[in-house]
Amino acid sequence: MKLEEAITKRIYALCDERGITPNKLADLAGMPAGSLKSIFYGKSKNPGSRTILDLCQALDITFYDFFNDDLFKDKDLEGTY
């Protein structure tokens, strides 16, 4: 699995757990909805740590909580450069 795909799946799962839409999450994180959509649709190949941190703060979780998921335990996780 590609890292971007794992991040997208994680964001969707966290939104689903909280009963919010990705657009609502973008609003809570103080970012344009288009920025989040660019992650989802593969335009943003490498979402920055600041972007992930903003999403974590909006979700009231830690950076650790975001990445502490089976999606990120795959030793064959691939990144795009």
Residue pairs with C-beta under 8 A, 6 or more apart in sequence:
1 71
1 74
1 76
1 77
1 78
2 77
2 78
2 79
2 80
3 46
3 77
3 78
3 79
3 80
4 39
4 42
4 44
4 45
4 46
4 47
4 80
6 71
6 72
6 74
6 77
7 39
7 47
7 52
8 39
8 40
9 71
10 66
10 67
10 69
10 71
10 72
11 22
11 25
11 36
11 39
11 40
11 55
12 22
13 69
14 25
14 59
14 61
14 66
15 21
15 22
15 24
15 25
18 59
20 28
22 33
22 36
22 37
22 40
23 33
23 36
25 36
25 55
25 58
25 59
26 32
26 33
26 35
26 36
27 33
28 58
28 59
29 36
29 54
29 55
29 57
29 58
30 54
30 58
31 51
31 54
35 44
35 51
36 55
37 43
38 44
39 47
39 51
45 80
45 81
46 79
46 80
46 81
49 63
52 63
52 66
53 63
55 66
56 62
56 63
56 65
56 66
59 66
